[in-house]
Amino acid sequence: MSTKSREVIWGSRIRGAKMHADHMREAAVKAVREADRAEAAAWSVRMEGYGGPAQPAPTIAQCLNGGLGWLEVECNRCRTRASLPLSAIRRPRDTPLWKLEASLKCRSCRKGRHAPPVHMIKLTATREITPYQWVHPDEER
């Protein structure tokens, strides 16, 4: 007469625990994504409301994880608005957004080496401002 194997005794409990852990991990990832989106949206509302570099600011990774991948900026001189994709910014992903403002410059009213700074307006999930269409100066518009 033989005894039951450990697979028979413990197998169903082990598989159940593994399924439960996988489900909880998926729920945790979803909760982190929702928290990142809420934090980025709150920062965006503070930026629109107060008009300045609101701190604490979310990081680039939190904005991308939350689904808000576009940063809307406006030139201080010519009032040109642009939407910048956060995924194309060459900075470490743990950089807070307020640190980006000093390095962003307006390309449309650049004069030689001087380019006026821009200020951040808000975060968006999609591009809301159409891109600037470059036209050669000799062509008619």
Sequence and secondary structure as in RCSB ss.txt:
>XXXX:A:sequence
MSTKSREVIWGSRIRGAKMHADHMREAAVKAVREADRAEAAAWSVRMEGYGGPAQPAPTIAQCLNGGLGWLEVEC
NRCRTRASLPLSAIRRPRDTPLWKLEASLKCRSCRKGRHAPPVHMIKLTATREITPYQWVHPDEER
>XXXX:A:secstr
     HHHHHHHHHHHHHHHHHHHHHHHHHHHHHHHHHHHHHHHHHHHHH S  SS  BHHHHHHHT  EEEEEE
TTT  EEEEEGGG  S TT BGGGTGGG B STT BTTB  BEEEEEEESS  S       TTS  
